[in-house]
Amino acid sequence: MLKETELRLTAFATNVVSQARNNLTSTGKAGELSNSLRYEIKYNQGNVEIIFLATDYGKFVDKGVQGANPSKLPPRSKWFGINKAPLSPFRFGSGSGRKGGLRGAIDRWVVKKPIMDARNKKGEFIPRKSLVFMISRSIYLSGIKATEFFTKPFDNMKNEVVKELEFALRQDIEQTIFKNNGK
């Protein structure tokens, strides 16, 4: 058993998950995603791997999503011509998602938030259906900004864990050799 190696891997994974949760909290995105973050350490044919798990949309929150075409927004809108995540591997309009998934999620979000009381320039209430359409259109066309809530702590800690794993593996091998020679 690689006791020291497993201890280092567990500490690394625990720290990454903890920092990722802290990052979500600081960006106001704590909740279901934060609660879903966890890891598993698996042993398979002499290999050890850490698997980080989260809800499906966690990768979109971390890496962002490219907008379909921010130039199609109304000219005076806040995000006109600005793609919030131009380097993201994910994009709207690629045909890879469920049809209407964004609008349904925005509708549920609008119901939960006090944004339902939004008003236009004349002071009139904006109907929920119109509000959902405008928010969904803006997100679809301009994208979702990357938070890197997971990527940053993982990248920051991976170099250190490599050094620690080299030391731990050496200890584990030495303990195995001395234990077997002592028999």
Secondary structure, 3 states (H helix, E strand, C coil): CCHHHHHHHHHHHHHHHHHHHHHHHHCCCCCHHHHHCEEEEEEECCEEEEEEECCCCHHHHHHCEECCCHHHCCCCCCCCCCCCCCCCCCECCCCCCCCCHHHHHHHHHHHHCHHHHCECCCCCECCHHHHHHHHHHHHHHHEECCCCCCHHHHHHHHHHHHHHHHHHHHHHHHHHHHHHHCC
